[in-house]
Amino acid sequence: MSDGALHKELEPLLSKLLLYFAANPGKIISRQQLVDSIWQQSYVDDNAINRAISELRKALQHPALTQAPIKTHHRKGYSLQLQPLGSFAANKAIATSKAANPQLPFQPRQKRRFVQLGALALLLLGLVGTGFYFAGEETELPLATQQTDGKPQLIELDVISQQKVTWFKGIESRPLLSPDKQLLAYSHSQPDGRIRVIVRELGVSSGKLLQEVSLADDKKLYSLQSWQPQSRNLLVQVVSKDGQQCEYLNYDFSQYPQYQVKPLTRCEGLVFGNAQQSADGQTLYYSKGSGGMYTSNGLMAENLTSGNIQTLQAAPSAGLGTTVLTMSADGSQLAYVLMPESNKPDIYIYEPASREHRRIASLPVPLLLIGLEWSLDQQSLLLPGADAIIQVNIVDKSLHVLKLPQGVIVGELSLLADNQAYISGLTAGSATQGAMQLIKITRPFAEDVRQISFLHNAAGSALALAVSPLSPDNYAFSANWTGGWQLWLSRSGKNVQLTELPNIEQPINSISWSGDGRYIAFTKQGNLYLYDTQRHQLITKLEHNDVGQPLWLPDNSGLILTRVQANNQNLWQFDLVSNQLTQLTFSAGNFAQYDANGQLLFHKEGKLYQYVDGARQDIVLQENNDANYMPVWLHQGQQQYRYSMLGQIEQRNQTSDEIQYTQLPYQLMAVHPDPHNPEVLYATVFVTPELALEFIEWQVKE
């Protein structure tokens, strides 16, 4: 065991124990697992286990550590809180690869239990905030095991080299290689919340760092978009921190490291997805929400000379619509992902010359893709999907699933060669795993006396929250502190775990407390659960894998749910006595609420509606007039709230129409009003973790 300067030798039992923990960093290991794996006896005295753990803790003590190296989980076991640098076998493989290519700056790969959130994925956080049931899920594609004729074929890969290539604190994501493969641009989200773009020059096929250029401003966020085909022109979106100013800029790096910057056009704010400039520089393609951030997006084309804007693909009535897009190397084809109401991605090709759209693939499960890359021969598209890369042939529409080795996560990639790429570990599900915390805000709109405090100090994430309707000192929340997402109760400052659900990574992202305080409803993996606080019992109510956003009826006899079926997302009413589901809306609907007068409200296409018949008689109450705000209005008593990812919260008193604003020093994923006190708000905020870019090389497994 070594820290590079000090070396310690461990006795065989402690070495064996440490190796077992190192193979499962962060995972809770029960005492029985230790007995079975380390002592391998039918019975071991508890004192022997306690003594071994104590001695290992002493051996691992180091002045640089800020936390205990081994954490005790009451009645559950122990977990290693350190990150091992790799095994002898891994280091040997790295040394072998380095000898084969000495110019590559190899670094030992750190094994991570959870992939953390990347900078560009801040745009995903609205999905968590609105509580879509699929948000954050890492869905295993059923096609990954299908190898029959006419179906996707599984191809297993071996990663023969892998190294970390960036070292800044914070999150480094969205690697983008220039068309000539000489410049690497990437996004860097810093611990203080600033986001910049960095452009690096590479040696010829070596990955060698020569120098870097930083595009940054303390008062602005720089969002990396794409390279223009056949050029060194980089497209960047620049948004002021208050969200009031937004524009697309073209950075010409043909004389790197010098550059020239040219404003292209104004924009309305951050959107989910990215923009792409055509090869001739005359057209800008981008996605645009129907009602602001996180609403359904259409595909737009803007003529940068005339200013004329065309809608190439209309936004669906629900779902995300057009998300990521990218031009082929020759500029003749634009590939894009369309997310319909079902959230099962469709992959399209648009040809500007013929103005034709071709759907070349439809994936069979809800899956949020944030990466899309053309192959070097322009014959296929690559879609990173965490532990696999989906390859779609654009000619015959065949699909291959390139299965990555265990522990290799790819959420974004940019090809250097057919079997080499710069990658980011950013995935849609990583937003929920280690970068979210709950805060309490007292007097949020009186900045001179405002108080902000973090509710918990625990490794992992805490996401959803609902305050008890009976007591302001009690609230239910979700957290993944024990290896998977569970429902917790904070009672007068003491946290109690309420559920023992299977430890899978799908989050609990919607919680609703019945008006009488007895039941807590929540959804996980599209299923509905109730927790009875009197009997201390968990009740499984629906296992349809299609529900989210529970809202109790005023009489507590049932719930309003959002259901996603086929390509439709609508509101349904669930009766707790008969267990019957009744459809309420018929042309999309989500995020139901009741106002102070008991009227049922819901959201659709970025608008707030009053429910009448679920169809044409429904009344539009409000439209989102600011693209930076979430198109969701939260109602609590006479107060109405909305918020933005950039930290703004707006409160409107529905009696007096008085509006108050506040700006928080955090990126907001959700806001949770306190039903007892309008001077208190809770919020889910993003806390910048660590994530670096990597370079990988692979080959087909023999």
ZAVO-999226 format. One record per residue (C-alpha): residue in one letter; x, y, z. Coordinates in steps of 0.5 Angstrom, whole numbers, padded with zeros to 4 digits, always signed. Layout:
! residues N
AXYZ/...
END
This chain:
! residues 702
M+0000+0000+0000/S+0003+0007-0002/D+0001+0014-0003/G+0007+0015-0007/A+0012+0017-0002/L+0010+0013+0004/H+0010+0005+0004/K+0006+0001+0009/E+0006-0007+0009/L+0000-0010+0011/E-0001-0017+0014/P-0004-0022+0010/L-0011-0022+0013/L-0011-0014+0012/S-0009-0014+0005/K-0014-0019+0003/L-0020-0015+0007/L-0017-0008+0003/L-0017-0012-0004/Y-0024-0014-0003/F-0026-0007-0001/A-0022-0004-0007/A-0026-0008-0011/N-0032-0005-0009/P-0031+0002-0007/G-0037+0006-0004/K-0041-0001-0004/I-0044-0003+0003/I-0041-0010+0005/S-0045-0013+0010/R-0041-0017+0015/Q-0044-0024+0013/Q-0041-0022+0006/L-0034-0021+0009/V-0035-0028+0013/D-0036-0031+0006/S-0031-0028+0002/I-0025-0026+0007/W-0025-0031+0013/Q-0029-0037+0009/Q-0032-0040+0015/S-0039-0042+0017/Y-0038-0038+0023/V-0033-0032+0025/D-0033-0029+0032/D-0036-0021+0032/N-0030-0019+0036/A-0025-0022+0030/I-0029-0018+0025/N-0029-0011+0029/R-0021-0012+0031/A-0020-0013+0023/I-0024-0007+0021/S-0021-0003+0027/E-0014-0005+0025/L-0015-0003+0017/R-0018+0004+0019/K-0011+0005+0023/A-0007+0003+0017/L-0011+0007+0012/Q-0010+0013+0017/H-0007+0019+0013/P-0006+0027+0014/A-0009+0028+0007/L-0016+0025+0008/T-0022+0029+0010/Q-0026+0023+0012/A-0026+0016+0015/P-0023+0011+0010/I-0028+0006+0012/K-0035+0008+0014/T-0040+0004+0018/H-0047+0004+0016/H-0051+0002+0022/R-0054-0005+0022/K-0052-0006+0014/G-0044-0006+0014/Y-0038-0002+0012/S-0036+0002+0006/L-0029+0004+0003/Q-0030+0012+0002/L-0023+0012-0002/Q-0022+0011-0009/P-0017+0006-0011/L-0012+0008-0017/G-0012+0001-0020/S-0010-0006-0019/F-0003-0009-0021/A-0006-0012-0027/A-0009-0005-0029/N-0002-0002-0028/K+0001-0007-0032/A-0004-0006-0038/I-0002+0001-0038/A+0005+0000-0038/T+0005-0004-0044/S+0000+0001-0048/K+0005+0006-0046/A+0011+0002-0048/A+0007+0001-0055/N+0006+0009-0056/P+0010+0013-0051/Q+0008+0020-0053/L+0001+0018-0050/P+0001+0021-0043/F-0002+0015-0040/Q-0005+0016-0033/P-0008+0010-0028/R-0015+0010-0029/Q-0019+0011-0023/K-0025+0006-0022/R-0032+0010-0020/R-0038+0007-0017/F-0042+0013-0020/V-0041+0017-0026/Q-0042+0024-0024/L-0045+0030-0028/G-0042+0034-0033/A-0042+0041-0035/L-0047+0041-0041/A-0052+0036-0037/L-0054+0042-0033/L-0059+0042-0038/L-0062+0036-0036/L-0063+0038-0029/G-0070+0041-0031/L-0072+0033-0032/V-0071+0032-0025/G-0074+0038-0023/T-0081+0036-0027/G-0081+0029-0024/F-0081+0026-0031/Y-0081+0018-0029/F-0076+0016-0034/A-0071+0022-0031/G-0064+0019-0029/E-0066+0012-0031/E-0060+0008-0034/T-0064+0003-0038/E-0061-0003-0041/L-0063-0004-0048/P-0066-0011-0049/L-0063-0010-0056/A-0056-0011-0053/T-0057-0019-0052/Q-0061-0020-0059/Q-0057-0023-0065/T-0062-0026-0069/D-0063-0024-0076/G-0066-0018-0078/K-0064-0015-0070/P-0059-0011-0067/Q-0052-0015-0067/L-0048-0015-0060/I-0041-0014-0061/E-0036-0014-0055/L-0031-0009-0054/D-0024-0009-0051/V-0021-0003-0049/I-0014-0004-0050/S-0012+0003-0047/Q-0015+0009-0043/Q-0013+0015-0040/K-0015+0021-0036/V-0013+0027-0041/T-0016+0033-0037/W-0014+0035-0030/F-0018+0042-0028/K-0022+0042-0021/G-0030+0041-0023/I-0033+0038-0029/E-0030+0037-0036/S-0035+0035-0041/R-0037+0035-0048/P-0031+0033-0052/L-0031+0036-0059/L-0025+0035-0064/S-0024+0039-0070/P-0026+0037-0077/D-0018+0036-0078/K-0017+0033-0072/Q-0012+0038-0069/L-0016+0042-0064/L-0020+0039-0058/A-0025+0043-0055/Y-0029+0042-0049/S-0033+0045-0043/H-0031+0046-0036/S-0036+0047-0031/Q-0032+0050-0025/P-0033+0049-0017/D-0036+0056-0017/G-0041+0055-0022/R-0037+0059-0028/I-0038+0055-0034/R-0032+0056-0040/V-0030+0053-0046/I-0023+0051-0047/V-0019+0049-0054/R-0013+0045-0054/E-0008+0044-0059/L-0006+0036-0060/G+0000+0033-0063/V-0001+0029-0070/S-0005+0023-0067/S-0002+0023-0060/G-0006+0027-0056/K+0000+0031-0053/L-0002+0037-0050/L+0001+0043-0053/Q-0003+0049-0050/E-0010+0051-0049/V-0014+0057-0050/S-0020+0059-0045/L-0026+0063-0047/A-0029+0065-0041/D-0033+0071-0037/D-0034+0072-0030/K-0041+0074-0031/K-0043+0070-0037/L-0044+0062-0038/Y-0040+0059-0045/S-0044+0053-0047/L-0040+0049-0053/Q-0044+0047-0059/S-0041+0044-0065/W-0035+0045-0070/Q-0037+0048-0077/P-0036+0042-0082/Q-0029+0043-0086/S-0027+0049-0082/R-0024+0051-0075/N-0030+0055-0074/L-0033+0053-0067/L-0040+0055-0065/V-0041+0057-0058/Q-0047+0060-0054/V-0046+0065-0049/V-0051+0067-0044/S-0051+0072-0038/K-0052+0069-0031/D-0058+0073-0030/G-0061+0069-0037/Q-0063+0076-0040/Q-0058+0076-0046/C-0056+0070-0050/E-0052+0070-0057/Y-0049+0065-0061/L-0042+0067-0063/N-0037+0064-0068/Y-0030+0063-0066/D-0025+0062-0072/F-0019+0058-0070/S-0016+0058-0077/Q-0009+0061-0074/Y-0009+0058-0067/P-0008+0060-0062/Q-0010+0067-0064/Y-0018+0067-0066/Q-0023+0072-0069/V-0030+0072-0066/K-0036+0074-0070/P-0043+0075-0067/L-0048+0070-0071/T-0055+0071-0068/R-0059+0072-0062/C-0062+0067-0058/E-0068+0066-0052/G-0064+0062-0047/L-0061+0056-0046/V-0064+0050-0049/F-0064+0042-0048/G-0059+0040-0054/N-0054+0044-0059/A-0054+0048-0065/Q-0050+0047-0071/Q-0047+0052-0077/S-0048+0049-0084/A-0041+0048-0088/D-0042+0054-0092/G-0044+0058-0086/Q-0050+0061-0088/T-0055+0057-0084/L-0056+0056-0077/Y-0059+0049-0074/Y-0062+0049-0067/S-0067+0046-0063/K-0072+0051-0060/G-0077+0050-0054/S-0085+0051-0055/G-0085+0054-0048/G-0078+0056-0046/M-0073+0051-0043/Y-0075+0044-0042/T-0081+0044-0046/S-0082+0040-0053/N-0077+0043-0058/G-0078+0043-0065/L-0072+0043-0070/M-0071+0050-0073/A-0066+0053-0079/E-0064+0060-0079/N-0061+0064-0085/L-0056+0068-0082/T-0056+0073-0088/S-0063+0075-0088/G-0065+0073-0081/N-0071+0068-0084/I-0073+0062-0079/Q-0076+0056-0082/T-0079+0050-0077/L-0076+0044-0080/Q-0079+0039-0075/A-0085+0041-0071/A-0084+0040-0063/P-0089+0034-0061/S-0094+0036-0056/A-0090+0033-0051/G-0083+0030-0050/L-0077+0033-0051/G-0077+0034-0058/T-0071+0035-0062/T-0065+0035-0058/V-0058+0033-0060/L-0056+0034-0067/T-0049+0034-0071/M-0047+0035-0079/S-0043+0030-0083/A-0036+0032-0084/D-0038+0034-0092/G-0044+0038-0089/S-0049+0034-0093/Q-0053+0031-0088/L-0056+0033-0081/A-0057+0028-0076/Y-0061+0029-0070/V-0065+0026-0064/L-0072+0026-0064/M-0075+0025-0057/P-0083+0024-0057/E-0088+0023-0052/S-0086+0016-0050/N-0079+0018-0050/K-0076+0013-0054/P-0071+0016-0058/D-0072+0017-0066/I-0066+0018-0070/Y-0067+0022-0076/I-0063+0025-0082/Y-0064+0031-0086/E-0061+0033-0092/P-0061+0040-0094/A-0061+0040-0101/S-0067+0036-0102/R-0070+0038-0095/E-0072+0031-0094/H-0072+0028-0087/R-0071+0020-0086/R-0072+0016-0080/I-0067+0011-0079/A-0068+0008-0073/S-0073+0008-0067/L-0070+0005-0060/P-0075+0001-0056/V-0074+0004-0049/P-0074+0010-0046/L-0067+0013-0046/L-0064+0020-0046/L-0059+0021-0051/I-0054+0026-0050/G-0049+0024-0055/L-0049+0023-0063/E-0043+0022-0067/W-0042+0021-0074/S-0037+0015-0076/L-0031+0018-0080/D-0033+0014-0087/Q-0040+0018-0086/Q-0044+0011-0087/S-0046+0011-0079/L-0048+0014-0073/L-0045+0013-0066/L-0050+0014-0060/P-0046+0013-0053/G-0051+0009-0048/A-0047+0009-0042/D-0044+0002-0042/A-0045+0001-0050/I-0045+0005-0056/I-0050+0004-0061/Q-0048+0004-0068/V-0053+0006-0073/N-0052+0004-0081/I-0055+0010-0085/V-0056+0006-0091/D-0059-0001-0089/K-0061+0002-0082/S-0058-0004-0079/L-0056-0003-0071/H-0050-0006-0068/V-0049-0005-0060/L-0042-0004-0058/K-0041-0007-0051/L-0036-0004-0047/P-0032-0008-0042/Q-0035-0007-0035/G-0034+0000-0031/V-0032+0003-0038/I-0038+0009-0038/V-0039+0013-0045/G-0044+0019-0045/E-0041+0023-0050/L-0035+0022-0055/S-0031+0025-0061/L-0028+0020-0066/L-0020+0021-0067/A-0020+0014-0071/D-0024+0009-0072/N-0022+0006-0066/Q-0020+0012-0062/A-0024+0017-0058/Y-0024+0022-0053/I-0030+0021-0048/S-0034+0024-0042/G-0037+0019-0037/L-0043+0024-0037/T-0050+0020-0038/A-0057+0022-0037/G-0057+0018-0030/S-0051+0021-0027/A-0055+0027-0026/T-0058+0024-0020/Q-0052+0020-0017/G-0048+0024-0013/A-0049+0032-0015/M-0055+0034-0012/Q-0057+0037-0005/L-0063+0039-0001/I-0062+0046+0002/K-0067+0051+0006/I-0068+0058+0005/T-0071+0063+0010/R-0073+0069+0008/P-0071+0068+0001/F-0074+0075-0002/A-0070+0079+0003/E-0063+0078+0001/D-0060+0082+0007/V-0063+0077+0012/R-0064+0071+0007/Q-0061+0065+0010/I-0059+0059+0006/S-0057+0052+0010/F-0056+0045+0007/L-0060+0040+0010/H-0055+0034+0010/N-0048+0033+0010/A-0048+0026+0007/A-0044+0022+0001/G-0049+0021-0005/S-0055+0025-0007/A-0061+0028-0004/L-0067+0029-0009/A-0074+0030-0008/L-0077+0033-0002/A-0084+0034+0001/V-0086+0037+0008/S-0091+0034+0012/P-0098+0038+0012/L-0099+0037+0019/S-0092+0039+0022/P-0087+0044+0019/D-0081+0040+0023/N-0082+0034+0019/Y-0081+0032+0012/A-0080+0026+0007/F-0074+0026+0002/S-0071+0021-0002/A-0063+0020-0002/N-0058+0014-0005/W-0054+0014+0002/T-0054+0007+0003/G-0053+0004-0004/G-0059+0006-0008/W-0065+0011-0007/Q-0070+0010-0001/L-0075+0014+0002/W-0073+0018+0008/L-0076+0022+0014/S-0073+0028+0018/R-0077+0028+0024/S-0075+0034+0028/G-0068+0034+0025/K-0067+0026+0026/N-0067+0022+0019/V-0070+0015+0019/Q-0070+0011+0013/L-0077+0009+0011/T-0076+0004+0006/E-0071-0002+0004/L-0072-0002-0004/P-0068-0006-0008/N-0061-0002-0009/I-0062+0000-0016/E-0060+0007-0019/Q-0067+0009-0021/P-0068+0015-0017/I-0075+0017-0013/N-0076+0024-0016/S-0083+0025-0014/I-0086+0025-0007/S-0093+0027-0005/W-0096+0027+0002/S-0103+0026+0004/G-0107+0032+0007/D-0108+0028+0013/G-0101+0026+0014/R-0102+0019+0014/Y-0099+0017+0007/I-0093+0019+0003/A-0094+0017-0004/F-0088+0017-0009/T-0086+0014-0015/K-0079+0010-0017/Q-0078+0007-0024/G-0085+0009-0026/N-0088+0005-0021/L-0093+0008-0015/Y-0092+0006-0008/L-0095+0009-0001/Y-0092+0009+0005/D-0096+0008+0011/T-0093+0013+0017/Q-0098+0010+0022/R-0097+0002+0021/H-0090+0004+0018/Q-0091+0000+0012/L-0089+0000+0005/I-0095-0001+0000/T-0094-0003-0007/K-0100+0000-0011/L-0098+0000-0019/E-0092-0003-0022/H-0094-0001-0029/N-0087+0002-0030/D-0091+0008-0033/V-0093+0013-0028/G-0090+0019-0025/Q-0092+0026-0021/P-0097+0023-0016/L-0101+0029-0013/W-0107+0027-0008/L-0114+0029-0009/P-0117+0034-0004/D-0121+0028+0000/N-0115+0023+0000/S-0119+0018-0004/G-0114+0017-0009/L-0108+0021-0013/I-0107+0024-0020/L-0102+0021-0024/T-0098+0023-0030/R-0098+0017-0035/V-0093+0015-0041/Q-0097+0010-0046/A-0094+0009-0053/N-0093+0016-0055/N-0098+0019-0050/Q-0097+0023-0044/N-0103+0025-0040/L-0106+0025-0033/W-0110+0020-0030/Q-0114+0019-0024/F-0112+0013-0019/D-0118+0011-0014/L-0115+0008-0008/V-0121+0003-0006/S-0122+0000-0013/N-0115+0001-0016/Q-0118+0004-0022/L-0115+0008-0027/T-0119+0014-0030/Q-0116+0018-0036/L-0117+0025-0035/T-0113+0029-0041/F-0113+0027-0048/S-0108+0031-0051/A-0102+0031-0047/G-0101+0034-0040/N-0097+0033-0034/F-0095+0036-0027/A-0102+0037-0024/Q-0103+0041-0018/Y-0109+0044-0014/D-0110+0052-0013/A-0112+0055-0007/N-0119+0054-0009/G-0119+0047-0010/Q-0118+0048-0018/L-0114+0042-0022/L-0109+0045-0026/F-0104+0042-0030/H-0098+0044-0035/K-0098+0043-0043/E-0093+0045-0048/G-0090+0050-0043/K-0097+0053-0041/L-0101+0053-0035/Y-0108+0050-0036/Q-0114+0050-0031/Y-0118+0043-0032/V-0125+0043-0035/D-0126+0036-0039/G-0118+0034-0041/A-0119+0037-0048/R-0122+0043-0052/Q-0125+0046-0046/D-0119+0047-0042/I-0117+0054-0040/V-0110+0057-0041/L-0108+0061-0035/Q-0101+0063-0036/E-0096+0062-0042/N-0088+0062-0040/N-0086+0069-0043/D-0078+0067-0041/A-0074+0062-0044/N-0070+0061-0038/Y-0075+0059-0033/M-0078+0052-0032/P-0085+0052-0035/V-0088+0050-0029/W-0092+0054-0024/L-0092+0051-0017/H-0098+0053-0012/Q-0098+0053-0005/G-0104+0057-0002/Q-0104+0064-0005/Q-0097+0064-0007/Q-0095+0062-0014/Y-0087+0060-0016/R-0083+0059-0021/Y-0075+0058-0022/S-0070+0057-0027/M-0064+0053-0027/L-0059+0059-0027/G-0062+0061-0020/Q-0067+0065-0020/I-0074+0064-0016/E-0080+0068-0018/Q-0086+0069-0013/R-0093+0072-0014/N-0098+0073-0009/Q-0105+0071-0013/T-0109+0076-0009/S-0105+0082-0009/D-0101+0080-0016/E-0095+0083-0012/I-0089+0079-0015/Q-0082+0078-0012/Y-0075+0076-0015/T-0069+0073-0012/Q-0062+0070-0015/L-0059+0064-0011/P-0052+0063-0012/Y-0054+0056-0014/Q-0056+0052-0020/L-0063+0050-0019/M-0066+0043-0020/A-0073+0044-0016/V-0076+0048-0011/H-0081+0045-0006/P-0085+0050-0002/D-0087+0050+0005/P-0094+0049+0006/H-0094+0052+0013/N-0089+0058+0012/P-0089+0063+0005/E-0082+0065+0008/V-0079+0058+0008/L-0077+0055+0001/Y-0073+0048+0000/A-0070+0047-0006/T-0066+0041-0010/V-0059+0044-0012/F-0053+0042-0016/V-0046+0041-0013/T-0041+0041-0018/P-0037+0034-0017/E-0031+0032-0021/L-0031+0029-0028/A-0025+0029-0033/L-0024+0027-0040/E-0021+0021-0042/F-0018+0018-0048/I-0020+0011-0050/E-0017+0006-0055/W-0021-0001-0057/Q-0021-0007-0061/V-0027-0012-0062/K-0026-0018-0057/E-0024-0024-0059/
END
